[in-house]
């Protein structure tokens, strides 16, 4: 599959500006504001496992999936080195449900916006809803189309209207805010994203 090959190549060549080696600051703030940790978490597009390992260290039962088997191998190594217990699996989220559910939280950091058509976004939403427990949350970081950039540069971007249209009626939006994305560039490139917190309707 061409898409899988492209992601494998990016990880092999380390063309991964989103991979900072630090847990995402928006995820950290969200989880740190909760009264207690625990529960099952699924990270879709987990990459080299930085966020999954951090979540496991906060007391969550974490499953990470990514289309790149190379990224998953790196994630397993990271977890082993840190002593964190995580379950990692290579696979296409659009075609297979991850094991270990139902989950109380699904997290994706720039994965949903890579679904380049309405059909693929709809399928992602259906998969997300199916793997969450009743009232489960989905926290997504999504490229923000309000930022004007040179075409072809930076991550894919969606408007607030596109996000809301894509997730209805499976999810309700609890919070949709513009934010700056954590990047590995030094100095970091100021890329605007949405942070979107949603709750499944079922």
C-alpha positions in Angstrom: 0.0 0.0 0.0 1.4 3.4 -1.1 0.4 5.2 2.0 2.1 2.7 4.3 5.2 2.9 2.2 5.3 6.7 2.5 5.1 6.6 6.3 7.7 3.9 6.6 10.0 6.0 4.5 9.5 9.1 6.6 10.4 7.3 9.8 13.4 5.6 8.2 14.7 9.0 6.9 13.7 10.8 10.1 11.5 13.3 8.2 9.3 13.6 11.3 9.1 17.2 12.4 6.2 16.4 14.7 8.3 13.9 16.7 9.6 16.1 19.5 10.6 13.4 21.9 8.4 15.1 24.5 4.8 14.4 25.4 2.5 16.9 23.7 1.9 19.9 25.9 -1.9 20.1 25.1 -2.3 16.4 26.1 -0.4 17.0 29.3 -2.6 20.0 30.2 -5.8 18.0 29.5 -4.8 15.0 31.5 -3.3 17.0 34.3 -6.6 18.8 34.8 -8.5 15.6 35.5 -9.1 14.7 39.2 -7.6 11.2 38.7 -5.8 9.1 36.2 -6.6 5.6 35.1 -8.7 3.9 32.4 -7.9 2.6 28.9 -6.5 5.0 26.3 -6.0 4.4 22.6 -3.5 6.6 20.7 -4.0 6.4 16.9 -0.9 7.4 14.9 1.2 6.9 18.0 4.5 7.2 16.1 7.5 6.5 18.2 5.5 6.2 21.4 6.3 9.4 23.3 2.8 10.2 24.3 1.8 6.6 24.9 4.7 6.1 27.3 3.9 9.3 29.1 0.2 8.3 29.5 1.2 4.9 30.8 3.4 6.6 33.4 0.3 8.5 34.5 -1.4 5.3 35.3 -3.4 4.6 32.1 -3.6 1.3 30.3 -2.4 2.4 26.9 -2.7 0.9 23.4 -0.8 2.6 20.6 -1.4 1.9 16.9 0.4 3.3 13.8 0.4 2.4 10.1 4.2 2.4 10.2 5.8 -0.8 11.6 9.1 1.0 11.9 7.5 3.6 14.1 6.0 0.8 16.2 9.4 -0.8 16.7 10.8 2.4 18.0 7.8 2.8 20.3 8.4 -0.6 21.8 12.0 0.3 22.4 11.1 3.6 24.0 8.6 1.8 26.3 11.2 -0.9 27.2 13.8 1.7 28.1 11.4 3.7 30.2 9.9 0.7 32.0 6.4 1.7 30.9 3.8 -1.0 30.1 2.2 -0.2 26.8 0.6 -2.3 24.0 1.8 -1.3 20.5 0.5 -2.7 17.2 1.1 -1.8 13.6 -2.0 -1.6 11.5 -4.4 0.6 9.6 -7.0 2.1 12.0 -9.5 2.6 9.1 -9.7 -1.1 8.4 -9.2 -2.8 11.8 -10.4 -2.2 15.4 -7.5 -2.2 17.9 -7.6 -4.8 20.7 -7.9 -3.7 24.3 -11.1 -1.7 24.1 -13.5 -0.3 24.8 -11.4 2.8 25.6 -12.3 5.8 27.8 -10.0 8.2 25.7 -8.8 8.2 22.1 -6.0 10.6 21.3 -4.6 11.5 17.9 -2.0 14.1 17.3 -2.3 15.1 13.6 -3.7 11.8 12.4 -7.4 12.7 11.7 -6.4 15.6 9.4 -4.4 13.2 7.2 -7.7 11.7 6.1 -7.9 13.5 2.8 -11.5 13.0 1.8 -14.9 13.3 3.4 -15.3 9.5 3.0 -12.0 8.7 4.8 -12.8 11.2 7.6 -16.3 9.6 8.0 -14.7 6.2 8.3 -12.2 7.5 10.9 -15.0 8.9 12.9 -17.0 5.7 12.8 -14.0 3.7 13.9 -13.3 6.2 16.7 -16.9 6.0 18.0 -16.9 2.1 17.8 -13.9 1.7 20.0 -14.9 4.1 22.8 -17.0 3.3 25.8 -20.3 5.2 26.3 -19.4 8.8 27.1 -15.8 8.2 26.0 -13.6 11.1 24.9 -11.7 11.8 21.7 -8.9 14.4 21.9 -7.6 15.4 18.5 -4.9 17.9 17.3 -5.9 19.1 13.8 -4.2 21.4 11.3 -6.0 24.8 11.3 -7.0 26.1 7.9 -7.3 29.7 9.3 -3.5 30.0 9.0 -2.4 31.1 5.5 0.6 29.1 4.2 2.3 28.3 1.0 0.3 25.5 -0.7 2.0 22.1 -0.2 3.9 23.1 2.9 3.1 22.0 6.4 0.5 19.6 7.6 -3.0 19.1 6.1 -5.5 21.7 7.5 -9.3 21.7 8.2 -11.7 24.5 9.1 -13.8 24.4 12.2 -16.9 23.9 10.0 -15.2 20.8 8.3 -14.4 19.3 11.7 -17.9 19.7 13.1 -19.5 18.4 9.9 -17.2 15.4 9.9 -17.9 14.3 13.5 -21.7 14.7 13.6 -23.8 12.9 14.7 -21.4 10.4 16.3 -19.7 13.0 18.6 -20.5 16.2 20.4 -17.8 18.9 20.6 -16.9 19.8 24.1 -14.1 22.2 23.2 -12.6 23.5 20.0 -9.8 26.0 20.4 -7.0 27.3 18.2 -3.5 26.6 19.5 0.2 26.4 18.4 1.5 23.0 17.7 4.6 21.6 19.5 7.3 21.1 16.8 10.8 19.7 16.9 12.3 22.6 14.8 14.8 24.8 16.6 13.5 27.5 16.8 10.1 25.9 16.5 8.0 26.8 13.4 4.7 28.5 14.6 2.1 26.2 13.1 -1.5 26.8 14.1 -3.7 23.8 15.0 -7.1 23.0 16.5 -7.3 21.2 19.8 -10.6 19.5 19.7 -12.2 17.6 22.6 -15.2 15.5 21.7 -17.5 13.0 23.5 -19.1 10.0 21.8 -22.9 10.0 21.6 -24.1 6.5 22.6 
